[in-house]
């Protein structure tokens, strides 16, 4: 039998590296309609106020965040099915959304990253093989800029089978030809006490790497600073967010130490969003607040999570924002 105890303490201590698991406010389901026969997987911040979503069917989906329309790019399937077969895309990232015409795509059915020109040619420029990843391929992907790299940054690659993050350097600035091999710089297992869980998504923004693990009816998000050497630091904060079957994560810093955080859910075929601040945590996204939209059906207040599994969600959903800003949940588990 699983027993869970909840202990609350004041949050205003301002301690770094806190391991307490904090609960998020209700999520906001954005009014995005994905095309039929597409399954939203990885997501990244795109150019000109957009998001780029990788589909596990092989197409790329460009979401305009002004009007929430979706443009589908099917060139991978149209041009490369004979050479590559099935494109099961799970990760997507960019090294400069506003100036680069390249997307970097992680394939779940091959241990490789594709360099894809999305703007005009719609072509695969290079394929980078990933030594050490095994046959499972890529589950999550994030670009982390660092001066420690001679190629502008590292690619953090999440593994489905091992619950680990593989940190690669790709020879982006070399004239390699159409096929090249990445260099493995480091291997990292953020959730050391539960290696059976796989990494669902990775995202980088303004000096922090966000790591998401699938936790059945919710998602567990851990946030780490990135050090000057391009590698991860100590855990800063961690949260439980009410996103079911999260497949992708994109994070963008805005003004006043505020981040916008986006999740894709494969099972719900949805794009979900939060506003995030350190210490106060995940809050209802501005779109839902401004337009008076109801939270996602998967939010704690809608009781989609099992009461027996998460008996304390109703209490936190009923709390005011100011009250939530004062609380920390430290969850301890024991089995008998």
KEKE-3310 file (N, C-alpha, C; in steps of 0.2 Angstrom, whole numbers, plus 5000, padded with zeros to 4 digits):
npx = (5004:5003:5008:5006:5013:5010:5019:5019:5027:5034:5037:5045:5059:5069:5079:5092:5093:5083:5074:5061:5045:5034:5017:5008:4997:4981:4981:4982:4973:4976:4968:4971:4970:4976:4981:4972:4978:4990:5002:5006:5022:5038:5041:5046:5052:5049:5052:5047:5036:5030:5027:5036:5031:5034:5028:5024:5021:5029:5028:5030:5024:5019:5015:5006:5006:4999:4986:4983:4983:4988:5001:5006:5020:5025:5036:5046:5041:5036:5047:5057:5054:5057:5071:5072:5061:5049:5046:5048:5046:5052:5059:5062:5072:5079:5094:5094:5080:5076:5085:5090:5088:5087:5080:5082:5080:5075:5075:5064:5065:5077:5094:5098:5100:5092:5097:5087:5082:5070:5065:5065:5071:5067:5073:5083:5098:5109:5113:5116:5124:5121:5132:5132:5119:5111:5098:5086:5083:5079:5071:5069:5074:5085:5093:5108:5116:5133:5149:5159:5159:5166:5157:5146:5137:5129:5119:5106:5100:5087:5084:5073:5074:5083:5081:5090:5100:5109:5123:5128:5140:5139:5146:5143:5149:5158:5163:5155:5149:5135:5133:5137:5145:5141:5149:5150:5149:5145:5135:5120:5109:5096:5085:5088:5083:5073:5075:5067:5058:5055:5062:5052:5053:5063:5069:5077:5081:5087:5098:5094:5090:5076:5068:5057:5048:5037:5024:5013:4997:5001:5014:5031:5042:5058:5071:5086:5101:5112:5129:5144:5152:5144:5137:5125:5119:5116:5100:5087:5073:5058:5043:5026:5015:4999:4998:4994:5002:5013:5023:5031:5041:5042:5050:5051:5058:5051:5047:5051:5056:5049:5043:5036:5028:5026:5017:5016:5003:5001:4991:4980:4981:4984:4989:4996:4998:5007:5011:5027:5036:5051:5051:5037:5031:5022:5009:4992:4990:4992:4983:4971:4967:4965:4954:4945:4944:4940:4950:4961:4952:4960:4964:4968:4956:4946:4945:4951:4962:4965:4956:4960:4974:4979:4975:4977:4975:4963:4963:4973:4969:4959:4964:4969:4979:4988:4989:4994:5007:5014:5016:5024:5026:5032:5034:5033:5036:5031:5032:5022)
npy = (4994:5011:5025:5042:5056:5073:5088:5105:5120:5137:5146:5157:5156:5157:5148:5140:5126:5118:5103:5101:5096:5105:5111:5115:5128:5127:5121:5129:5127:5129:5137:5128:5119:5104:5097:5083:5066:5069:5068:5077:5080:5084:5101:5118:5135:5146:5156:5173:5175:5162:5144:5129:5113:5096:5082:5065:5058:5063:5076:5094:5106:5122:5134:5149:5161:5172:5171:5157:5149:5135:5129:5116:5107:5096:5091:5081:5068:5069:5070:5061:5048:5036:5035:5036:5030:5028:5043:5046:5058:5065:5075:5093:5107:5124:5133:5147:5155:5167:5170:5159:5147:5134:5119:5107:5090:5077:5060:5046:5033:5031:5033:5048:5065:5076:5089:5101:5112:5123:5135:5139:5129:5117:5105:5090:5094:5089:5074:5069:5056:5048:5043:5030:5031:5021:5009:5015:5028:5046:5054:5067:5084:5097:5113:5120:5134:5138:5145:5137:5127:5123:5124:5132:5128:5115:5099:5093:5078:5068:5051:5038:5025:5024:5034:5045:5059:5063:5072:5081:5086:5094:5094:5108:5119:5114:5108:5095:5087:5077:5067:5065:5063:5065:5071:5063:5072:5072:5062:5062:5059:5065:5062:5052:5043:5036:5029:5022:5029:5038:5052:5065:5077:5091:5108:5124:5140:5156:5153:5142:5124:5115:5100:5087:5074:5060:5057:5048:5053:5066:5078:5079:5092:5097:5110:5116:5126:5131:5129:5138:5130:5124:5113:5105:5112:5112:5106:5118:5121:5111:5104:5099:5097:5098:5090:5078:5065:5072:5077:5086:5101:5118:5134:5151:5166:5180:5197:5205:5194:5183:5168:5160:5144:5130:5115:5100:5088:5072:5062:5069:5078:5091:5108:5116:5128:5138:5151:5155:5158:5159:5153:5158:5150:5139:5147:5152:5153:5168:5170:5162:5169:5182:5180:5174:5160:5143:5132:5119:5103:5093:5099:5101:5106:5101:5088:5077:5070:5055:5054:5045:5043:5056:5064:5077:5087:5094:5102:5111:5117:5124:5134:5151:5162:5169:5162:5150:5154:5154:5142:5126:5110:5095:5079:5063:5046:5029:5012:4997)
npz = (5000:4996:5005:5008:5015:5019:5022:5027:5025:5027:5013:5011:5013:5004:4999:4989:4979:4984:4988:4989:4984:4974:4972:4957:4950:4942:4925:4908:4894:4878:4864:4852:4837:4832:4816:4809:4811:4816:4829:4843:4849:4853:4858:4854:4856:4843:4828:4827:4837:4839:4841:4838:4834:4835:4826:4830:4818:4809:4803:4804:4814:4815:4826:4827:4839:4840:4834:4836:4825:4815:4805:4794:4790:4779:4772:4776:4776:4763:4755:4760:4763:4757:4759:4773:4779:4792:4800:4816:4826:4841:4848:4847:4843:4842:4839:4838:4837:4831:4821:4814:4801:4803:4810:4823:4825:4834:4833:4838:4834:4829:4834:4832:4827:4816:4805:4799:4786:4787:4782:4768:4759:4764:4768:4773:4779:4787:4795:4812:4820:4836:4847:4860:4864:4862:4855:4857:4853:4853:4865:4871:4868:4869:4866:4872:4875:4876:4880:4882:4873:4857:4846:4849:4858:4868:4865:4874:4877:4880:4886:4883:4888:4898:4907:4908:4904:4890:4885:4872:4860:4844:4828:4822:4816:4807:4791:4787:4778:4773:4783:4800:4816:4833:4848:4863:4878:4892:4904:4912:4926:4932:4941:4952:4961:4956:4944:4935:4928:4914:4904:4899:4893:4888:4891:4888:4895:4897:4906:4913:4914:4911:4916:4912:4919:4915:4925:4926:4929:4930:4928:4932:4935:4935:4939:4935:4936:4923:4922:4919:4911:4903:4908:4919:4935:4953:4959:4958:4960:4961:4954:4953:4940:4932:4920:4908:4901:4896:4882:4876:4880:4881:4885:4889:4893:4899:4903:4920:4927:4924:4916:4902:4900:4891:4887:4878:4875:4871:4872:4874:4864:4864:4867:4881:4894:4906:4917:4924:4939:4949:4966:4968:4959:4947:4938:4933:4916:4906:4895:4898:4909:4904:4895:4902:4901:4906:4916:4910:4906:4913:4924:4942:4949:4942:4945:4938:4941:4950:4965:4976:4973:4973:4985:4991:4981:4979:4990:4988:4976:4980:4987:4988:4977:4984:4996:4991:4987:4999:5003:5004:4998:5005:5000:5005:5003:5006:5006:5009)
capx = (5000:5006:5006:5009:5012:5011:5021:5019:5032:5034:5041:5049:5066:5074:5085:5093:5094:5078:5072:5054:5040:5029:5011:5006:4990:4978:4984:4978:4973:4976:4964:4975:4968:4981:4978:4971:4983:4997:5002:5010:5027:5042:5039:5051:5051:5050:5052:5041:5030:5027:5030:5036:5029:5036:5023:5027:5020:5034:5027:5032:5018:5021:5009:5006:5004:4994:4979:4983:4982:4993:5004:5009:5026:5025:5042:5050:5037:5035:5054:5063:5051:5061:5077:5072:5056:5045:5049:5045:5050:5050:5062:5064:5075:5083:5099:5092:5074:5074:5089:5092:5083:5087:5077:5086:5075:5077:5071:5064:5066:5084:5098:5101:5097:5092:5097:5082:5081:5063:5062:5064:5072:5063:5077:5088:5105:5114:5111:5121:5123:5122:5135:5130:5112:5107:5093:5079:5083:5078:5064:5068:5080:5086:5099:5110:5122:5139:5155:5163:5159:5168:5152:5141:5133:5128:5113:5104:5096:5084:5083:5067:5075:5088:5080:5096:5101:5116:5125:5132:5142:5138:5151:5139:5153:5163:5160:5156:5145:5128:5132:5142:5144:5141:5153:5147:5152:5143:5129:5117:5103:5093:5080:5092:5080:5068:5077:5063:5054:5059:5062:5047:5054:5069:5069:5082:5079:5090:5103:5091:5087:5070:5068:5051:5047:5030:5022:5006:4992:5004:5021:5036:5047:5064:5074:5093:5105:5117:5135:5148:5155:5138:5134:5120:5121:5112:5093:5085:5066:5054:5036:5021:5011:4994:4998:4994:5006:5017:5028:5036:5041:5046:5051:5053:5058:5048:5049:5049:5058:5043:5043:5030:5030:5021:5018:5012:5001:5000:4985:4975:4982:4983:4995:4994:5003:5008:5016:5031:5041:5054:5048:5030:5030:5018:5002:4987:4993:4988:4977:4965:4965:4962:4948:4940:4943:4941:4956:4960:4949:4964:4967:4966:4949:4941:4945:4952:4966:4962:4957:4964:4981:4981:4970:4978:4975:4957:4964:4978:4966:4954:4968:4970:4986:4993:4990:4999:5014:5017:5016:5028:5024:5037:5031:5037:5033:5033:5028:5021)
capy = (5000:5017:5030:5048:5061:5080:5093:5111:5125:5143:5146:5163:5155:5159:5143:5137:5118:5115:5097:5100:5096:5111:5110:5120:5130:5124:5123:5133:5123:5134:5135:5126:5113:5101:5093:5076:5061:5071:5068:5082:5077:5089:5108:5123:5142:5147:5163:5178:5173:5155:5138:5123:5106:5090:5077:5058:5056:5065:5083:5099:5110:5129:5137:5156:5162:5178:5169:5150:5145:5130:5128:5110:5106:5088:5089:5075:5063:5070:5069:5057:5042:5031:5035:5036:5026:5031:5048:5046:5064:5066:5081:5098:5113:5128:5137:5154:5155:5173:5171:5153:5143:5126:5115:5101:5086:5071:5054:5041:5027:5031:5037:5053:5072:5079:5096:5102:5118:5124:5141:5139:5123:5111:5099:5088:5096:5084:5069:5068:5050:5049:5037:5029:5032:5014:5009:5018:5034:5052:5056:5074:5087:5104:5116:5124:5138:5139:5147:5131:5123:5127:5124:5137:5125:5107:5097:5089:5073:5063:5044:5035:5018:5024:5040:5049:5065:5063:5079:5080:5092:5092:5099:5112:5124:5111:5106:5088:5083:5075:5063:5066:5060:5069:5069:5063:5076:5070:5059:5064:5056:5070:5058:5046:5039:5033:5028:5018:5034:5041:5059:5066:5083:5096:5114:5128:5147:5161:5150:5136:5118:5112:5093:5085:5067:5058:5055:5046:5058:5073:5078:5081:5097:5099:5115:5117:5131:5129:5132:5141:5125:5121:5107:5106:5113:5108:5107:5124:5120:5106:5105:5094:5101:5094:5089:5071:5062:5077:5074:5092:5107:5124:5139:5157:5171:5187:5203:5204:5187:5178:5163:5156:5137:5127:5108:5096:5082:5067:5058:5074:5081:5098:5113:5118:5133:5141:5157:5153:5163:5156:5154:5157:5144:5139:5150:5151:5157:5175:5169:5160:5174:5188:5179:5170:5153:5138:5128:5113:5098:5089:5103:5098:5108:5097:5081:5072:5065:5051:5056:5041:5044:5063:5067:5084:5091:5098:5107:5116:5120:5129:5140:5158:5163:5172:5157:5145:5157:5154:5135:5121:5103:5090:5073:5057:5040:5023:5006:4992)
capz = (5000:4995:5010:5006:5020:5016:5027:5024:5028:5024:5007:5010:5015:4998:4999:4983:4979:4988:4985:4991:4978:4975:4967:4952:4949:4936:4918:4904:4888:4873:4858:4846:4834:4828:4810:4809:4809:4819:4837:4846:4853:4856:4856:4855:4854:4836:4826:4827:4842:4837:4843:4833:4837:4831:4826:4829:4812:4804:4800:4808:4815:4817:4829:4828:4845:4840:4833:4837:4819:4814:4798:4794:4785:4778:4768:4778:4773:4755:4751:4762:4766:4754:4763:4781:4781:4796:4805:4823:4829:4848:4851:4842:4846:4838:4842:4838:4834:4827:4815:4811:4797:4805:4816:4825:4826:4838:4831:4843:4831:4827:4838:4828:4826:4809:4804:4794:4784:4787:4780:4761:4755:4767:4766:4778:4778:4789:4800:4817:4824:4843:4851:4867:4866:4861:4850:4858:4850:4856:4868:4872:4865:4870:4864:4878:4872:4881:4877:4883:4867:4851:4841:4851:4863:4868:4864:4879:4874:4884:4884:4886:4891:4904:4912:4908:4899:4887:4883:4866:4856:4837:4824:4818:4812:4803:4784:4788:4773:4775:4789:4805:4822:4838:4853:4870:4883:4899:4905:4919:4928:4937:4946:4954:4966:4952:4937:4930:4925:4908:4903:4894:4889:4891:4888:4891:4894:4901:4911:4917:4910:4914:4915:4914:4919:4915:4932:4925:4928:4930:4926:4937:4932:4939:4936:4936:4933:4919:4924:4914:4907:4899:4911:4924:4942:4958:4958:4961:4962:4957:4954:4950:4936:4930:4913:4907:4895:4893:4877:4875:4885:4879:4890:4886:4898:4898:4908:4927:4930:4922:4911:4899:4900:4886:4887:4873:4878:4866:4873:4874:4858:4866:4869:4888:4896:4913:4919:4930:4943:4954:4972:4968:4955:4941:4939:4928:4910:4905:4890:4901:4914:4901:4892:4906:4900:4911:4916:4906:4910:4917:4930:4949:4951:4938:4948:4933:4944:4955:4972:4980:4971:4974:4989:4993:4976:4980:4995:4985:4970:4983:4990:4984:4974:4989:5000:4988:4987:5006:5005:5001:5000:5005:4999:5007:5001:5009:5004:5014)
cpx = (5004:5004:5010:5008:5014:5013:5021:5023:5031:5039:5046:5056:5071:5080:5085:5094:5089:5075:5064:5050:5035:5023:5010:4999:4988:4981:4979:4978:4971:4971:4967:4972:4973:4978:4977:4977:4990:4996:5008:5015:5031:5039:5045:5049:5053:5051:5046:5035:5027:5030:5030:5035:5031:5030:5026:5025:5024:5033:5029:5026:5020:5014:5010:5002:4999:4987:4978:4982:4989:4995:5008:5014:5027:5031:5045:5047:5037:5042:5058:5060:5055:5068:5077:5066:5051:5048:5045:5049:5047:5053:5063:5067:5078:5088:5098:5086:5073:5079:5091:5086:5083:5084:5082:5081:5077:5072:5070:5066:5073:5088:5102:5097:5098:5093:5093:5081:5073:5060:5061:5065:5068:5067:5081:5095:5110:5111:5117:5119:5125:5125:5133:5123:5108:5102:5087:5078:5082:5071:5063:5074:5079:5093:5101:5116:5127:5145:5161:5164:5162:5163:5145:5137:5132:5120:5111:5099:5093:5083:5077:5069:5079:5086:5086:5096:5108:5117:5130:5134:5142:5143:5147:5143:5158:5159:5161:5153:5139:5127:5138:5141:5145:5147:5150:5151:5151:5136:5126:5110:5100:5089:5083:5088:5074:5070:5073:5059:5058:5058:5057:5049:5060:5068:5074:5080:5083:5094:5100:5089:5081:5069:5061:5051:5039:5029:5014:5001:4994:5011:5025:5041:5052:5068:5081:5096:5110:5123:5139:5151:5150:5135:5129:5123:5117:5105:5091:5078:5063:5047:5032:5016:5005:4993:4999:4998:5009:5023:5033:5035:5045:5045:5054:5053:5055:5050:5048:5050:5052:5044:5037:5032:5024:5023:5013:5010:4998:4993:4979:4975:4981:4990:4993:5000:5002:5012:5020:5035:5044:5051:5040:5027:5026:5011:4998:4990:4989:4982:4971:4963:4962:4956:4943:4939:4944:4948:4955:4956:4953:4967:4964:4959:4944:4941:4947:4958:4963:4962:4961:4972:4983:4976:4971:4977:4969:4959:4968:4974:4961:4958:4969:4978:4991:4994:4995:5006:5017:5018:5021:5026:5030:5034:5035:5033:5036:5029:5027:5017)
cpy = (5006:5022:5036:5053:5068:5085:5100:5116:5131:5143:5151:5162:5157:5154:5140:5129:5115:5109:5096:5100:5100:5109:5116:5122:5126:5126:5126:5129:5128:5132:5133:5119:5110:5097:5086:5072:5064:5070:5072:5079:5083:5096:5112:5130:5143:5154:5167:5176:5167:5150:5133:5117:5101:5085:5070:5055:5058:5072:5088:5104:5117:5133:5145:5158:5168:5175:5161:5146:5140:5129:5121:5109:5098:5086:5083:5069:5063:5068:5063:5050:5036:5030:5033:5031:5030:5036:5048:5052:5065:5073:5086:5104:5117:5132:5144:5155:5161:5174:5165:5150:5136:5124:5109:5096:5079:5065:5048:5034:5026:5035:5043:5059:5074:5086:5098:5110:5119:5130:5142:5133:5117:5105:5097:5090:5091:5079:5068:5061:5051:5043:5036:5029:5025:5015:5012:5025:5040:5053:5063:5077:5095:5107:5121:5128:5139:5141:5142:5126:5127:5127:5128:5134:5117:5106:5092:5084:5068:5056:5041:5029:5019:5030:5045:5054:5064:5070:5078:5087:5090:5097:5103:5117:5121:5109:5098:5084:5081:5071:5064:5063:5065:5066:5069:5067:5074:5066:5060:5061:5060:5066:5052:5041:5035:5032:5025:5023:5037:5049:5060:5072:5087:5103:5119:5135:5151:5158:5144:5130:5116:5105:5091:5077:5065:5055:5052:5051:5065:5072:5082:5086:5099:5104:5116:5123:5128:5133:5135:5136:5121:5115:5110:5108:5109:5110:5113:5123:5114:5106:5099:5098:5096:5093:5081:5070:5068:5074:5080:5097:5112:5130:5145:5162:5177:5192:5201:5197:5182:5174:5161:5149:5134:5119:5105:5090:5078:5064:5063:5079:5089:5102:5116:5123:5135:5147:5154:5158:5158:5158:5153:5152:5145:5142:5150:5156:5163:5174:5167:5165:5180:5186:5175:5163:5149:5135:5122:5107:5093:5093:5100:5100:5104:5089:5076:5067:5061:5053:5052:5042:5051:5066:5074:5089:5096:5104:5113:5120:5125:5135:5146:5158:5165:5166:5152:5148:5156:5146:5131:5114:5098:5083:5067:5051:5034:5017:5001:4986)
cpz = (5000:5000:5008:5012:5017:5022:5024:5028:5024:5018:5007:5013:5010:4998:4992:4984:4983:4985:4986:4984:4978:4970:4963:4952:4943:4929:4914:4897:4882:4867:4852:4843:4829:4822:4812:4808:4812:4827:4839:4850:4856:4854:4858:4854:4847:4835:4826:4831:4840:4841:4838:4837:4832:4832:4826:4823:4806:4801:4806:4808:4818:4819:4830:4834:4846:4839:4834:4831:4818:4806:4798:4788:4784:4773:4770:4775:4765:4752:4753:4765:4763:4758:4770:4783:4786:4800:4811:4827:4836:4851:4845:4846:4841:4842:4842:4834:4829:4821:4811:4807:4798:4811:4817:4828:4829:4836:4836:4840:4828:4832:4834:4828:4819:4810:4798:4793:4783:4783:4772:4757:4758:4766:4773:4776:4780:4794:4805:4821:4831:4847:4858:4869:4866:4855:4851:4855:4855:4859:4870:4870:4867:4869:4870:4876:4878:4877:4878:4877:4861:4845:4844:4857:4863:4867:4870:4877:4879:4882:4887:4890:4898:4909:4913:4903:4896:4884:4878:4863:4848:4833:4819:4814:4808:4796:4784:4782:4776:4781:4793:4811:4828:4843:4860:4875:4890:4899:4912:4920:4934:4942:4948:4958:4962:4945:4932:4926:4919:4907:4897:4890:4892:4887:4892:4890:4899:4907:4915:4912:4914:4911:4917:4914:4919:4922:4931:4924:4929:4928:4931:4934:4937:4936:4939:4933:4928:4920:4918:4909:4903:4902:4917:4931:4947:4957:4962:4964:4958:4958:4951:4946:4933:4923:4912:4901:4892:4888:4875:4880:4881:4884:4887:4892:4895:4903:4915:4930:4929:4916:4908:4898:4896:4887:4881:4876:4872:4866:4872:4868:4859:4868:4876:4890:4903:4912:4925:4932:4948:4961:4972:4964:4949:4943:4933:4922:4909:4900:4894:4906:4910:4898:4896:4905:4906:4910:4911:4910:4914:4923:4937:4951:4947:4940:4943:4936:4949:4962:4977:4979:4974:4979:4991:4987:4977:4985:4992:4979:4973:4986:4985:4982:4980:4994:4997:4988:4994:5008:5001:5003:4999:5005:5001:5005:5005:5007:5009:5011)
residu = (UNK:UNK:UNK:UNK:UNK:UNK:UNK:UNK:UNK:UNK:UNK:UNK:UNK:UNK:UNK:UNK:UNK:UNK:UNK:UNK:UNK:UNK:UNK:UNK:UNK:UNK:UNK:UNK:UNK:UNK:UNK:UNK:UNK:UNK:UNK:UNK:UNK:UNK:UNK:UNK:UNK:UNK:UNK:UNK:UNK:UNK:UNK:UNK:UNK:UNK:UNK:UNK:UNK:UNK:UNK:UNK:UNK:UNK:UNK:UNK:UNK:UNK:UNK:UNK:UNK:UNK:UNK:UNK:UNK:UNK:UNK:UNK:UNK:UNK:UNK:UNK:UNK:UNK:UNK:UNK:UNK:UNK:UNK:UNK:UNK:UNK:UNK:UNK:UNK:UNK:UNK:UNK:UNK:UNK:UNK:UNK:UNK:UNK:UNK:UNK:UNK:UNK:UNK:UNK:UNK:UNK:UNK:UNK:UNK:UNK:UNK:UNK:UNK:UNK:UNK:UNK:UNK:UNK:UNK:UNK:UNK:UNK:UNK:UNK:UNK:UNK:UNK:UNK:UNK:UNK:UNK:UNK:UNK:UNK:UNK:UNK:UNK:UNK:UNK:UNK:UNK:UNK:UNK:UNK:UNK:UNK:UNK:UNK:UNK:UNK:UNK:UNK:UNK:UNK:UNK:UNK:UNK:UNK:UNK:UNK:UNK:UNK:UNK:UNK:UNK:UNK:UNK:UNK:UNK:UNK:UNK:UNK:UNK:UNK:UNK:UNK:UNK:UNK:UNK:UNK:UNK:UNK:UNK:UNK:UNK:UNK:UNK:UNK:UNK:UNK:UNK:UNK:UNK:UNK:UNK:UNK:UNK:UNK:UNK:UNK:UNK:UNK:UNK:UNK:UNK:UNK:UNK:UNK:UNK:UNK:UNK:UNK:UNK:UNK:UNK:UNK:UNK:UNK:UNK:UNK:UNK:UNK:UNK:UNK:UNK:UNK:UNK:UNK:UNK:UNK:UNK:UNK:UNK:UNK:UNK:UNK:UNK:UNK:UNK:UNK:UNK:UNK:UNK:UNK:UNK:UNK:UNK:UNK:UNK:UNK:UNK:UNK:UNK:UNK:UNK:UNK:UNK:UNK:UNK:UNK:UNK:UNK:UNK:UNK:UNK:UNK:UNK:UNK:UNK:UNK:UNK:UNK:UNK:UNK:UNK:UNK:UNK:UNK:UNK:UNK:UNK:UNK:UNK:UNK:UNK:UNK:UNK:UNK:UNK:UNK:UNK:UNK:UNK:UNK:UNK:UNK:UNK:UNK:UNK:UNK:UNK:UNK:UNK:UNK:UNK:UNK:UNK:UNK:UNK:UNK:UNK:UNK:UNK:UNK:UNK:UNK:UNK:UNK:UNK:UNK:UNK:UNK:UNK:UNK:UNK:UNK:UNK:UNK:UNK:UNK:UNK:UNK:UNK:UNK:UNK:UNK)
# end
